[in-house]
Amino acid sequence: MLGNSWTYDTVTTRSGAAFYDVGDTWTESTPTLTQATAVLRILGGDADVDNFVMATRSNKLDVKGEVLGDKIKAIRETYLDAFFYGANSGNVRQFDGLQALMTSTTYNTVHAGSGTGSVLSIVKLQSAIDLLTGYTPELMVMTKTLRRYINVYLDSIGDKFTSSRDAYGNMIDHFRGCQIVTDDNLLDTETAASGAYSAATGGANTSLFILNFDPKAVCGIQGPQGVQTVPLGDLETKDAQRWRIKWYCSLKFEDLRSSAKVDGITATGTVTA
């Protein structure tokens, strides 16, 4: 994208429609639009490559590649952490993640319970899937712990995830046609208040996301340069070269009905019907 932000409208109240008789007076109604802006944030880090190590080990080890590769992995992990838990209200340098963007119990959020956490029920999970309107759920993202407990429940009723292989031969699990994905950046330590997610740490709860990736749905955005690797040259204070890896990135969630979540789930609780 060009520029440093993306402004878009979300429909928070649908317009109405009705049947009319001949000669009736027609009633106008329009949707309520709420304007939101996804602002690009600067994510990155500097990495020093020692000149001596590079000169003496270059025949056996790509030192620069290892150092810069590790930095890129760190940037990826930081982005994924913000993807779920980013909160600009707590850190003005950060973009809002899914927990901050999905706050509507009308359009995209189902609470597992009403207190500080409750076990996941398959009915609540199906209810969250049913919140998607006009979109087909692509991924169901959860922690490995929650996947394990869902598997235990399915085994107890003689059911299981359906499986298939991707183009590379890897096994992929599905639940009701939706691909199961686990993510280590999603936590089992969330805090819930009145059934709703309130913080990433301090509790024993987790969330489950049903996502659709689409320009109008959950969508990462970045500057036209993508991830940049910038050589800063030799350092004055040590025998090393410094490289800067930077990424102008953010996240937007435009259509409230395109994805959903179940929050306030007891992470190690038995899954029920």
URZIKA-V296409 format. One record per residue. RES is the residue in three letters. PSI is psi as a letter, one per 20 degrees, with the letter a starting at -180 (* if undefined). OMEGA is omega in radians with two decimals (999 if undefined). D_FIRST is the distance of its C-alpha to the first C-alpha in Angstrom with 2 decimals. Layout:
# URZIKA-V296409
res:psi:omega:d_first
RES:PSI:OMEGA:D_FIRST
RES:PSI:OMEGA:D_FIRST
This chain:
# URZIKA-V296409
res:psi:omega:d_first
MET:q:3.05:0.00
LEU:q:-3.09:3.81
GLY:a:-3.08:6.59
ASN:j:3.11:8.09
SER:r:3.14:8.40
TRP:o:3.12:8.15
THR:p:-3.10:11.64
TYR:r:3.13:13.44
ASP:p:3.00:17.13
THR:q:3.13:19.33
VAL:o:3.14:22.79
THR:i:3.03:25.38
THR:p:-3.12:28.42
ARG:q:3.00:28.91
SER:r:-3.11:30.74
GLY:r:3.06:34.22
ALA:q:-3.08:36.21
ALA:r:3.00:39.96
PHE:q:-3.12:42.76
TYR:q:3.03:44.73
ASP:r:3.09:48.20
VAL:p:3.11:49.23
GLY:i:3.13:49.43
ASP:q:3.00:47.46
THR:p:-3.10:45.35
TRP:q:-3.13:41.72
THR:p:-3.13:39.75
GLU:q:3.01:36.18
SER:q:-3.14:33.69
THR:q:3.10:29.95
PRO:q:3.02:27.56
THR:p:-3.11:26.67
LEU:p:3.05:22.97
THR:p:-3.10:21.62
GLN:p:3.09:18.44
ALA:q:-3.14:16.29
THR:p:3.02:13.39
ALA:o:-3.09:11.37
VAL:p:3.09:11.11
LEU:p:3.08:9.68
ARG:q:-3.12:12.98
ILE:o:3.12:14.44
LEU:p:3.13:16.25
GLY:a:3.13:18.56
GLY:r:3.10:22.09
ASP:q:3.11:24.53
ALA:p:3.13:26.98
ASP:p:3.09:30.20
VAL:o:-3.09:31.85
ASP:p:-3.10:35.59
ASN:h:-3.13:36.92
PHE:g:-3.14:40.33
VAL:g:-3.13:39.05
MET:h:-3.11:36.74
ALA:h:-3.03:39.71
THR:i:-3.10:42.27
ARG:j:-3.04:40.42
SER:h:3.14:38.02
ASN:i:-3.11:40.42
LYS:h:-3.02:40.19
LEU:p:3.04:36.90
ASP:n:-3.02:33.37
VAL:g:-3.13:33.28
LYS:g:3.13:29.97
GLY:g:3.14:28.37
GLU:g:-3.10:30.01
VAL:g:-3.11:28.99
LEU:h:3.09:25.32
GLY:g:3.10:25.21
ASP:h:3.13:26.69
LYS:h:3.11:24.15
ILE:h:3.08:21.25
LYS:h:3.12:23.25
ALA:h:3.11:23.65
ILE:g:3.10:19.93
ARG:g:-3.13:19.53
GLU:h:3.13:22.44
THR:h:3.10:21.19
TYR:g:-3.11:17.88
LEU:h:3.05:20.00
ASP:g:3.10:22.41
ALA:h:3.10:19.83
PHE:h:3.12:18.50
PHE:g:-2.91:21.97
TYR:j:3.14:23.35
GLY:p:-3.13:20.80
ALA:o:-3.14:22.06
ASN:h:3.12:20.65
SER:h:3.13:24.07
GLY:h:3.14:25.78
ASN:o:-3.02:23.43
VAL:i:3.11:21.22
ARG:i:-2.98:19.25
GLN:q:3.02:18.27
PHE:r:3.10:16.07
ASP:p:3.09:18.08
GLY:a:-3.04:18.99
LEU:h:-3.13:20.55
GLN:h:3.12:23.91
ALA:h:-3.08:22.62
LEU:h:3.13:20.45
MET:n:-3.11:23.30
THR:j:-3.04:26.14
SER:o:3.07:27.50
THR:i:3.11:30.78
THR:g:-2.99:30.68
TYR:h:-2.92:27.52
ASN:j:-3.06:26.55
THR:p:3.01:29.04
VAL:p:3.08:32.56
HIS:p:3.13:34.75
ALA:h:3.13:37.13
GLY:a:-3.11:39.78
SER:i:-3.10:40.57
GLY:c:-3.10:41.55
THR:j:3.11:40.25
GLY:q:3.14:39.51
SER:q:3.12:40.94
VAL:q:3.11:41.18
LEU:p:2.99:38.80
SER:q:3.13:40.37
ILE:h:3.08:39.32
VAL:g:3.12:39.66
LYS:h:3.11:36.99
LEU:g:3.10:34.73
GLN:h:3.11:35.34
SER:h:3.12:34.77
ALA:g:3.09:31.28
ILE:h:-3.10:30.52
ASP:i:3.11:31.92
LEU:h:3.13:29.48
LEU:p:-3.12:26.73
THR:p:3.14:26.86
GLY:j:3.14:25.32
TYR:q:3.05:23.83
THR:p:3.14:25.63
PRO:p:-3.11:25.57
GLU:g:-3.06:24.24
LEU:q:2.98:24.97
MET:o:-3.01:27.55
VAL:p:-3.10:26.77
MET:r:3.04:29.73
THR:r:3.09:31.67
LYS:h:3.12:34.25
THR:g:-3.12:36.95
LEU:h:3.09:36.06
ARG:h:-3.14:35.82
ARG:g:-3.12:39.28
TYR:h:3.05:40.77
ILE:g:3.10:39.36
ASN:g:3.11:40.94
VAL:g:3.12:44.22
TYR:g:-3.13:44.22
LEU:h:3.08:43.54
ASP:h:-3.08:46.29
SER:h:3.14:48.67
ILE:j:3.11:48.39
GLY:k:3.13:48.48
ASP:r:3.10:44.83
LYS:r:2.99:41.97
PHE:q:2.98:38.35
THR:q:-3.06:38.02
SER:q:3.04:36.81
SER:r:3.10:35.39
ARG:q:3.09:34.24
ASP:a:-3.08:30.85
ALA:i:-3.12:30.53
TYR:j:3.11:31.50
GLY:j:3.14:34.53
ASN:q:3.11:33.30
MET:p:3.13:34.75
ILE:p:3.10:32.44
ASP:q:3.09:33.89
HIS:q:3.00:33.23
PHE:o:-3.10:34.43
ARG:k:3.10:35.01
GLY:i:-3.11:32.63
CYS:p:-3.09:29.76
GLN:p:3.11:28.95
ILE:p:3.10:30.07
VAL:p:3.00:27.94
THR:q:-3.11:29.16
ASP:p:-3.12:27.04
ASP:i:3.09:28.76
ASN:i:3.03:26.22
LEU:p:-2.91:27.51
LEU:q:3.01:30.74
ASP:j:-3.06:34.30
THR:j:-3.10:34.88
GLU:q:3.04:33.13
THR:p:3.09:35.07
ALA:q:3.07:35.61
ALA:p:-3.06:37.20
SER:k:3.11:38.64
GLY:i:-3.04:37.09
ALA:q:3.05:33.49
TYR:p:3.09:31.35
SER:h:3.13:31.68
ALA:q:-3.09:30.99
ALA:h:-3.10:30.00
THR:r:3.09:33.37
GLY:i:-3.12:36.94
GLY:a:-3.12:37.83
ALA:k:-3.09:38.53
ASN:r:3.11:36.07
THR:r:3.10:32.96
SER:q:3.09:30.42
LEU:p:-3.08:29.51
PHE:p:2.99:26.18
ILE:o:-2.92:25.85
LEU:q:2.95:22.25
ASN:p:3.12:20.30
PHE:o:-3.04:16.88
ASP:q:3.10:15.04
PRO:h:3.10:11.87
LYS:i:-3.09:14.46
ALA:c:3.03:16.24
VAL:p:-3.00:15.65
CYS:p:2.99:12.14
GLY:q:3.09:10.65
ILE:q:-3.14:7.08
GLN:r:3.05:6.24
GLY:r:-3.08:5.31
PRO:i:-3.09:5.60
GLN:i:-3.05:9.22
GLY:b:3.08:9.78
VAL:p:-3.07:13.25
GLN:p:3.03:15.09
THR:o:-3.02:18.87
VAL:o:3.07:20.38
PRO:p:3.13:24.17
LEU:i:3.04:25.86
GLY:a:-3.11:29.24
ASP:q:3.12:32.77
LEU:q:3.13:33.74
GLU:h:-2.99:36.76
THR:i:3.08:38.18
LYS:r:-3.08:38.17
ASP:m:-3.08:38.25
ALA:r:3.03:34.68
GLN:q:-3.13:31.29
ARG:p:3.08:28.24
TRP:q:3.11:24.77
ARG:p:3.04:21.68
ILE:p:-3.10:19.14
LYS:q:-3.08:15.97
TRP:p:3.06:12.77
TYR:o:-2.93:10.17
CYS:r:3.08:9.89
SER:a:-3.12:10.88
LEU:p:3.05:12.19
LYS:q:3.13:12.49
PHE:n:-2.91:15.59
GLU:g:-3.10:15.53
ASP:o:-3.04:18.77
LEU:i:-3.09:21.64
ARG:j:-3.04:23.73
SER:h:-3.12:21.53
SER:r:-3.08:22.65
ALA:r:3.09:25.62
LYS:q:2.90:27.58
VAL:p:3.14:31.18
ASP:r:-3.12:31.79
GLY:k:-3.13:35.01
ILE:p:3.02:36.29
THR:o:-2.94:39.12
ALA:h:-3.09:37.83
THR:k:-3.12:41.23
GLY:q:3.12:42.72
THR:p:3.10:44.31
VAL:p:-3.11:42.24
THR:r:3.08:44.18
ALA:*:999:44.28
